[in-house]
Amino acid sequence: MDFAKIASIFETLRLSPPSKLTLLHGHEFTLRHYPFTPPDVDTLILNIDSVELANQVRTVLLAAYAGSHIVWIVESGQKKEENLERFGMETLSYPVSLFIPSLEEGTSFESFAEIVAHLRAPDGCPWDKEQTHQTLRKHLLEESYEALSAIDAGDVQGMREEFGDLLLQIILNAQIASEVKDFNMTEVVKHIYDKIVRRHPHVFGDLKLDSVDGVLQNWEKLKEKERSGKKREKGILDGVPAALPALNQAQEYQERAARIGFDWRQIEDVLDKVREEIEEIKTAENPQQVKEELGDLFFVLVNLARWRDVDAESALRETNLKFKRRFAYVEKRAQEGGRNLSDMTLEEMDAFWNEAKKSGI
């Protein structure tokens, strides 16, 4: 490591070398897609020797830093201040070095894990110290649904907030596990890292797959192989969480079965099955039969959604939201007329409903 060169760079920057510094070589970014340095630590990248490499460095850094983030370019003993999004777009005499000042405290995964661990420490929060996996279960479920609501609403700011709340639940559960020596966050990350690499041989290996269907079929083959290597073999559908909403669960069952060839041959067969189930509902003789036939109908409708590349749960949630909006319009119109909904006829309410439809609500 050329300490003299590093010292010279900081002399050019007129900065004292920071107590914490990530030091990288430009060519380490060649095959990267995400920065491999915590953003709350200053970073110095040496020997960026071409415009192509500069563009690659910029692209990778923009995955974690704002384009407006100020960086310093050291070129031939001179320094230049620039917005990160402009780095590599101006004429430079390569090679150059790039100094990226740290972001504010709390912008790295490690700093977040630290404050969660602090919450559980002796001098932490009484509420957090009392939590267990079981007491946090309801919060994990609530945060998951709130994240889904933000996604369904297309609320970008809401998604950012809810994903953070969801991350808190994951880190907090991992911290609890680490305290009793069950596992730690490093093991959680390593396990999913290895699984992603193992199940994507078409990305990280030599396997050639040309379609999404091919990827999914190979995914099921890999999971089947993993299951067979365990002492207690599980079935293809056993990995689907029992707590999933019924529509999600049905679609996941069907998708997993379809990947190994258990599927209708054409969509017309699915439509025929829909008609068949409707007729069976008509001829059902008691409440139990009606319940069973309705369940069969729901299940085959989910299959129809899958054949048309529609997420059944999302489709129903969107329809629920649409119903809520239109019914709220009916309530509003009734209030404007000084009426109670309970005093109105179905025809009167339906007229307001049609108004809502025509207005695009």
NUKOLBA-186471 format. One record per residue (C-alpha): residue in one letter; z, x, y; residue number from 1. Coordinates in nm, 2 decimals, padded with zeros to 4 digits. Layout:
(margu A,(Z,X,Y),NUM),
...
//
This chain:
(margu M,(00.00,00.00,00.00),1),
(margu D,(-00.11,00.14,00.34),2),
(margu F,(00.22,00.11,00.54),3),
(margu A,(00.07,00.30,00.82),4),
(margu K,(-00.21,00.05,00.85),5),
(margu I,(00.03,-00.24,00.85),6),
(margu A,(00.24,-00.07,01.12),7),
(margu S,(-00.07,-00.01,01.32),8),
(margu I,(-00.17,-00.38,01.30),9),
(margu F,(00.17,-00.49,01.43),10),
(margu E,(00.15,-00.24,01.71),11),
(margu T,(-00.19,-00.39,01.80),12),
(margu L,(-00.03,-00.74,01.79),13),
(margu R,(00.27,-00.61,01.99),14),
(margu L,(00.50,-00.77,01.74),15),
(margu S,(00.79,-00.63,01.54),16),
(margu P,(00.72,-00.66,01.17),17),
(margu P,(00.90,-00.98,01.06),18),
(margu S,(01.19,-00.97,00.82),19),
(margu K,(00.99,-01.19,00.58),20),
(margu L,(00.62,-01.13,00.55),21),
(margu T,(00.36,-01.24,00.29),22),
(margu L,(00.10,-00.96,00.26),23),
(margu L,(-00.23,-01.04,00.10),24),
(margu H,(-00.58,-00.88,00.05),25),
(margu G,(-00.87,-01.09,00.16),26),
(margu H,(-01.05,-01.08,-00.17),27),
(margu E,(-00.75,-01.26,-00.33),28),
(margu F,(-00.89,-01.57,-00.17),29),
(margu T,(-01.23,-01.55,-00.34),30),
(margu L,(-01.15,-01.79,-00.61),31),
(margu R,(-00.87,-01.98,-00.44),32),
(margu H,(-00.86,-02.34,-00.33),33),
(margu Y,(-00.51,-02.36,-00.19),34),
(margu P,(-00.29,-02.11,-00.01),35),
(margu F,(-00.06,-01.91,-00.23),36),
(margu T,(00.19,-01.83,00.04),37),
(margu P,(00.47,-02.05,00.17),38),
(margu P,(00.37,-02.17,00.52),39),
(margu D,(00.71,-02.11,00.67),40),
(margu V,(00.67,-01.74,00.62),41),
(margu D,(00.45,-01.52,00.84),42),
(margu T,(00.13,-01.40,00.65),43),
(margu L,(-00.09,-01.10,00.70),44),
(margu I,(-00.43,-01.09,00.53),45),
(margu L,(-00.59,-00.75,00.51),46),
(margu N,(-00.95,-00.63,00.46),47),
(margu I,(-01.15,-00.95,00.52),48),
(margu D,(-01.48,-00.77,00.50),49),
(margu S,(-01.76,-01.03,00.55),50),
(margu V,(-01.83,-01.36,00.72),51),
(margu E,(-01.86,-01.53,00.38),52),
(margu L,(-01.50,-01.41,00.29),53),
(margu A,(-01.38,-01.51,00.63),54),
(margu N,(-01.51,-01.86,00.58),55),
(margu Q,(-01.35,-01.88,00.24),56),
(margu V,(-01.02,-01.77,00.38),57),
(margu R,(-01.04,-02.03,00.65),58),
(margu T,(-01.13,-02.31,00.41),59),
(margu V,(-00.83,-02.22,00.18),60),
(margu L,(-00.58,-02.19,00.47),61),
(margu L,(-00.69,-02.53,00.62),62),
(margu A,(-00.56,-02.70,00.30),63),
(margu A,(-00.20,-02.63,00.44),64),
(margu Y,(-00.24,-02.54,00.81),65),
(margu A,(-00.37,-02.75,01.09),66),
(margu G,(-00.71,-02.64,01.24),67),
(margu S,(-00.54,-02.60,01.57),68),
(margu H,(-00.28,-02.35,01.44),69),
(margu I,(-00.30,-02.03,01.64),70),
(margu V,(-00.38,-01.71,01.44),71),
(margu W,(-00.44,-01.35,01.55),72),
(margu I,(-00.75,-01.15,01.45),73),
(margu V,(-00.71,-00.77,01.45),74),
(margu E,(-01.05,-00.61,01.48),75),
(margu S,(-01.11,-00.24,01.55),76),
(margu G,(-00.77,-00.19,01.70),77),
(margu Q,(-00.80,-00.50,01.92),78),
(margu K,(-00.64,-00.84,01.89),79),
(margu K,(-00.79,-01.18,01.95),80),
(margu E,(-00.61,-01.52,01.95),81),
(margu E,(-00.81,-01.80,01.79),82),
(margu N,(-00.76,-02.15,01.64),83),
(margu L,(-00.77,-02.13,01.26),84),
(margu E,(-01.06,-02.37,01.24),85),
(margu R,(-01.27,-02.13,01.45),86),
(margu F,(-01.19,-01.82,01.24),87),
(margu G,(-01.51,-01.68,01.09),88),
(margu M,(-01.74,-01.88,01.31),89),
(margu E,(-01.75,-01.62,01.59),90),
(margu T,(-01.91,-01.27,01.57),91),
(margu L,(-01.67,-01.01,01.44),92),
(margu S,(-01.69,-00.65,01.34),93),
(margu Y,(-01.58,-00.66,00.98),94),
(margu P,(-01.35,-00.57,00.82),95),
(margu V,(-01.08,-00.75,01.01),96),
(margu S,(-00.72,-00.85,00.94),97),
(margu L,(-00.57,-01.19,01.00),98),
(margu F,(-00.21,-01.27,01.10),99),
(margu I,(-00.10,-01.63,01.05),100),
(margu P,(00.23,-01.71,01.22),101),
(margu S,(00.46,-01.92,01.01),102),
(margu L,(00.49,-02.29,01.05),103),
(margu E,(00.83,-02.44,01.14),104),
(margu E,(01.12,-02.45,00.90),105),
(margu G,(01.09,-02.71,00.63),106),
(margu T,(00.72,-02.68,00.57),107),
(margu S,(00.74,-02.52,00.23),108),
(margu F,(00.82,-02.66,-00.11),109),
(margu E,(01.09,-02.40,-00.15),110),
(margu S,(01.27,-02.50,00.17),111),
(margu F,(01.26,-02.86,00.07),112),
(margu A,(01.41,-02.78,-00.27),113),
(margu E,(01.68,-02.58,-00.09),114),
(margu I,(01.79,-02.88,00.12),115),
(margu V,(01.80,-03.11,-00.18),116),
(margu A,(02.01,-02.85,-00.37),117),
(margu H,(02.24,-02.84,-00.06),118),
(margu L,(02.28,-03.21,-00.08),119),
(margu R,(02.42,-03.17,-00.43),120),
(margu A,(02.64,-02.86,-00.34),121),
(margu P,(03.02,-02.88,-00.29),122),
(margu D,(02.96,-02.90,00.08),123),
(margu G,(02.68,-03.15,00.05),124),
(margu C,(02.66,-03.53,00.07),125),
(margu P,(02.92,-03.74,-00.12),126),
(margu W,(02.65,-04.00,-00.21),127),
(margu D,(02.40,-03.75,-00.34),128),
(margu K,(02.67,-03.56,-00.54),129),
(margu E,(02.75,-03.88,-00.73),130),
(margu Q,(02.39,-03.96,-00.84),131),
(margu T,(02.26,-03.93,-01.20),132),
(margu H,(01.92,-03.98,-01.35),133),
(margu Q,(02.02,-04.34,-01.43),134),
(margu T,(02.15,-04.43,-01.08),135),
(margu L,(01.83,-04.28,-00.93),136),
(margu R,(01.60,-04.48,-01.16),137),
(margu K,(01.58,-04.78,-00.94),138),
(margu H,(01.51,-04.56,-00.63),139),
(margu L,(01.22,-04.39,-00.82),140),
(margu L,(01.07,-04.72,-00.90),141),
(margu E,(01.11,-04.86,-00.55),142),
(margu E,(00.96,-04.55,-00.39),143),
(margu S,(00.67,-04.57,-00.64),144),
(margu Y,(00.59,-04.92,-00.54),145),
(margu E,(00.63,-04.85,-00.17),146),
(margu A,(00.38,-04.56,-00.21),147),
(margu L,(00.14,-04.80,-00.39),148),
(margu S,(00.18,-05.06,-00.10),149),
(margu A,(00.09,-04.79,00.15),150),
(margu I,(-00.22,-04.70,-00.06),151),
(margu D,(-00.32,-05.07,-00.09),152),
(margu A,(-00.29,-05.12,00.28),153),
(margu G,(-00.49,-04.80,00.36),154),
(margu D,(-00.19,-04.69,00.57),155),
(margu V,(-00.24,-04.31,00.60),156),
(margu Q,(00.08,-04.25,00.79),157),
(margu G,(00.27,-04.47,00.55),158),
(margu M,(00.12,-04.28,00.26),159),
(margu R,(00.24,-03.95,00.41),160),
(margu E,(00.59,-04.09,00.45),161),
(margu E,(00.61,-04.26,00.11),162),
(margu F,(00.47,-03.96,-00.08),163),
(margu G,(00.76,-03.76,00.07),164),
(margu D,(01.01,-04.01,-00.04),165),
(margu L,(00.87,-04.00,-00.39),166),
(margu L,(00.88,-03.62,-00.39),167),
(margu L,(01.25,-03.64,-00.29),168),
(margu Q,(01.32,-03.84,-00.61),169),
(margu I,(01.14,-03.59,-00.83),170),
(margu I,(01.31,-03.29,-00.67),171),
(margu L,(01.65,-03.46,-00.68),172),
(margu N,(01.62,-03.55,-01.05),173),
(margu A,(01.51,-03.19,-01.13),174),
(margu Q,(01.81,-03.05,-00.94),175),
(margu I,(02.05,-03.28,-01.14),176),
(margu A,(01.89,-03.15,-01.46),177),
(margu S,(01.92,-02.79,-01.35),178),
(margu E,(02.29,-02.83,-01.28),179),
(margu V,(02.36,-02.92,-01.65),180),
(margu K,(02.11,-02.66,-01.78),181),
(margu D,(01.87,-02.92,-01.92),182),
(margu F,(01.57,-02.79,-01.72),183),
(margu N,(01.48,-02.68,-01.37),184),
(margu M,(01.20,-02.74,-01.12),185),
(margu T,(01.03,-02.42,-01.22),186),
(margu E,(01.00,-02.55,-01.57),187),
(margu V,(00.87,-02.89,-01.45),188),
(margu V,(00.60,-02.72,-01.25),189),
(margu K,(00.51,-02.47,-01.53),190),
(margu H,(00.49,-02.75,-01.79),191),
(margu I,(00.25,-02.96,-01.59),192),
(margu Y,(00.05,-02.65,-01.48),193),
(margu D,(00.00,-02.55,-01.85),194),
(margu K,(-00.09,-02.91,-01.94),195),
(margu I,(-00.35,-02.94,-01.67),196),
(margu V,(-00.51,-02.60,-01.77),197),
(margu R,(-00.50,-02.69,-02.14),198),
(margu R,(-00.66,-03.04,-02.09),199),
(margu H,(-00.94,-02.92,-01.86),200),
(margu P,(-01.12,-02.66,-02.07),201),
(margu H,(-01.44,-02.77,-01.89),202),
(margu V,(-01.29,-02.64,-01.57),203),
(margu F,(-01.07,-02.35,-01.68),204),
(margu G,(-01.26,-02.26,-02.01),205),
(margu D,(-01.61,-02.25,-02.16),206),
(margu L,(-01.65,-02.61,-02.26),207),
(margu K,(-01.94,-02.79,-02.11),208),
(margu L,(-01.90,-03.16,-02.02),209),
(margu D,(-02.15,-03.34,-01.80),210),
(margu S,(-01.99,-03.68,-01.75),211),
(margu V,(-01.66,-03.86,-01.67),212),
(margu D,(-01.69,-04.04,-02.01),213),
(margu G,(-01.72,-03.70,-02.18),214),
(margu V,(-01.41,-03.57,-02.00),215),
(margu L,(-01.20,-03.87,-02.09),216),
(margu Q,(-01.31,-03.86,-02.46),217),
(margu N,(-01.22,-03.49,-02.48),218),
(margu W,(-00.89,-03.56,-02.30),219),
(margu E,(-00.80,-03.80,-02.58),220),
(margu K,(-00.90,-03.55,-02.85),221),
(margu L,(-00.68,-03.29,-02.69),222),
(margu K,(-00.38,-03.53,-02.66),223),
(margu E,(-00.43,-03.64,-03.03),224),
(margu K,(-00.43,-03.27,-03.13),225),
(margu E,(-00.11,-03.22,-02.93),226),
(margu R,(00.06,-03.52,-03.09),227),
(margu S,(-00.03,-03.41,-03.44),228),
(margu G,(00.14,-03.07,-03.38),229),
(margu K,(00.47,-03.23,-03.31),230),
(margu K,(00.73,-03.31,-03.58),231),
(margu R,(00.73,-03.68,-03.50),232),
(margu E,(00.38,-03.79,-03.45),233),
(margu K,(00.32,-04.06,-03.19),234),
(margu G,(00.03,-04.30,-03.17),235),
(margu I,(-00.24,-04.30,-02.91),236),
(margu L,(-00.08,-04.59,-02.72),237),
(margu D,(00.28,-04.46,-02.75),238),
(margu G,(00.25,-04.25,-02.43),239),
(margu V,(00.19,-04.56,-02.21),240),
(margu P,(00.52,-04.63,-02.03),241),
(margu A,(00.68,-04.96,-02.14),242),
(margu A,(00.79,-05.02,-01.78),243),
(margu L,(00.44,-05.03,-01.64),244),
(margu P,(00.33,-05.36,-01.48),245),
(margu A,(00.16,-05.57,-01.75),246),
(margu L,(-00.19,-05.54,-01.60),247),
(margu N,(-00.16,-05.16,-01.57),248),
(margu Q,(-00.03,-05.14,-01.92),249),
(margu A,(-00.31,-05.35,-02.06),250),
(margu Q,(-00.58,-05.16,-01.89),251),
(margu E,(-00.43,-04.82,-02.00),252),
(margu Y,(-00.41,-04.95,-02.36),253),
(margu Q,(-00.77,-05.05,-02.35),254),
(margu E,(-00.90,-04.74,-02.19),255),
(margu R,(-00.72,-04.51,-02.44),256),
(margu A,(-00.85,-04.72,-02.73),257),
(margu A,(-01.21,-04.71,-02.58),258),
(margu R,(-01.20,-04.33,-02.56),259),
(margu I,(-01.19,-04.30,-02.93),260),
(margu G,(-01.46,-04.57,-02.99),261),
(margu F,(-01.25,-04.89,-03.02),262),
(margu D,(-01.44,-05.10,-02.77),263),
(margu W,(-01.69,-05.38,-02.73),264),
(margu R,(-02.06,-05.27,-02.76),265),
(margu Q,(-02.17,-05.45,-02.44),266),
(margu I,(-02.02,-05.64,-02.15),267),
(margu E,(-02.18,-05.97,-02.28),268),
(margu D,(-01.94,-05.95,-02.57),269),
(margu V,(-01.65,-05.93,-02.33),270),
(margu L,(-01.78,-06.24,-02.14),271),
(margu D,(-01.82,-06.43,-02.46),272),
(margu K,(-01.46,-06.35,-02.55),273),
(margu V,(-01.34,-06.48,-02.20),274),
(margu R,(-01.52,-06.81,-02.27),275),
(margu E,(-01.36,-06.82,-02.62),276),
(margu E,(-01.01,-06.77,-02.49),277),
(margu I,(-01.06,-07.04,-02.22),278),
(margu E,(-01.16,-07.29,-02.50),279),
(margu E,(-00.86,-07.19,-02.70),280),
(margu I,(-00.63,-07.27,-02.41),281),
(margu K,(-00.79,-07.61,-02.38),282),
(margu T,(-00.71,-07.68,-02.75),283),
(margu A,(-00.36,-07.54,-02.75),284),
(margu E,(-00.12,-07.79,-02.89),285),
(margu N,(00.22,-07.67,-02.76),286),
(margu P,(00.38,-07.45,-02.49),287),
(margu Q,(00.40,-07.15,-02.72),288),
(margu Q,(00.03,-07.17,-02.81),289),
(margu V,(-00.05,-07.20,-02.44),290),
(margu K,(00.16,-06.90,-02.36),291),
(margu E,(-00.01,-06.69,-02.63),292),
(margu E,(-00.36,-06.80,-02.54),293),
(margu L,(-00.30,-06.73,-02.17),294),
(margu G,(-00.18,-06.38,-02.27),295),
(margu D,(-00.50,-06.33,-02.46),296),
(margu L,(-00.71,-06.45,-02.17),297),
(margu F,(-00.53,-06.22,-01.93),298),
(margu F,(-00.58,-05.93,-02.17),299),
(margu V,(-00.95,-05.99,-02.20),300),
(margu L,(-00.99,-06.04,-01.83),301),
(margu V,(-00.84,-05.69,-01.79),302),
(margu N,(-01.10,-05.57,-02.03),303),
(margu L,(-01.37,-05.73,-01.82),304),
(margu A,(-01.23,-05.55,-01.51),305),
(margu R,(-01.24,-05.22,-01.70),306),
(margu W,(-01.60,-05.28,-01.80),307),
(margu R,(-01.69,-05.34,-01.43),308),
(margu D,(-01.49,-05.02,-01.32),309),
(margu V,(-01.23,-05.23,-01.14),310),
(margu D,(-00.86,-05.16,-01.15),311),
(margu A,(-00.71,-05.49,-01.26),312),
(margu E,(-00.37,-05.43,-01.10),313),
(margu S,(-00.52,-05.34,-00.76),314),
(margu A,(-00.76,-05.63,-00.78),315),
(margu L,(-00.48,-05.88,-00.83),316),
(margu R,(-00.26,-05.71,-00.57),317),
(margu E,(-00.54,-05.74,-00.31),318),
(margu T,(-00.59,-06.11,-00.40),319),
(margu N,(-00.22,-06.16,-00.36),320),
(margu L,(-00.23,-06.01,-00.01),321),
(margu K,(-00.53,-06.22,00.07),322),
(margu F,(-00.35,-06.53,-00.04),323),
(margu K,(-00.04,-06.43,00.17),324),
(margu R,(-00.26,-06.38,00.48),325),
(margu R,(-00.44,-06.71,00.45),326),
(margu F,(-00.12,-06.91,00.37),327),
(margu A,(00.04,-06.75,00.68),328),
(margu Y,(-00.25,-06.88,00.88),329),
(margu V,(-00.20,-07.23,00.74),330),
(margu E,(00.17,-07.21,00.83),331),
(margu K,(00.08,-07.09,01.18),332),
(margu R,(-00.17,-07.37,01.24),333),
(margu A,(00.08,-07.63,01.12),334),
(margu Q,(00.35,-07.49,01.36),335),
(margu E,(00.10,-07.50,01.65),336),
(margu G,(00.05,-07.87,01.57),337),
(margu G,(00.43,-07.93,01.55),338),
(margu R,(00.40,-08.01,01.18),339),
(margu N,(00.60,-07.91,00.87),340),
(margu L,(00.39,-07.81,00.57),341),
(margu S,(00.59,-08.04,00.35),342),
(margu D,(00.48,-08.34,00.56),343),
(margu M,(00.11,-08.25,00.54),344),
(margu T,(-00.14,-08.36,00.28),345),
(margu L,(-00.32,-08.12,00.06),346),
(margu E,(-00.65,-08.20,00.24),347),
(margu E,(-00.50,-08.11,00.57),348),
(margu M,(-00.36,-07.78,00.45),349),
(margu D,(-00.69,-07.71,00.27),350),
(margu A,(-00.88,-07.76,00.60),351),
(margu F,(-00.67,-07.49,00.76),352),
(margu W,(-00.72,-07.27,00.45),353),
(margu N,(-01.10,-07.30,00.49),354),
(margu E,(-01.06,-07.21,00.86),355),
(margu A,(-00.89,-06.89,00.75),356),
(margu K,(-01.17,-06.81,00.50),357),
(margu K,(-01.44,-06.86,00.76),358),
(margu S,(-01.26,-06.64,01.01),359),
(margu G,(-01.25,-06.36,00.76),360),
(margu I,(-00.87,-06.36,00.70),361),
//
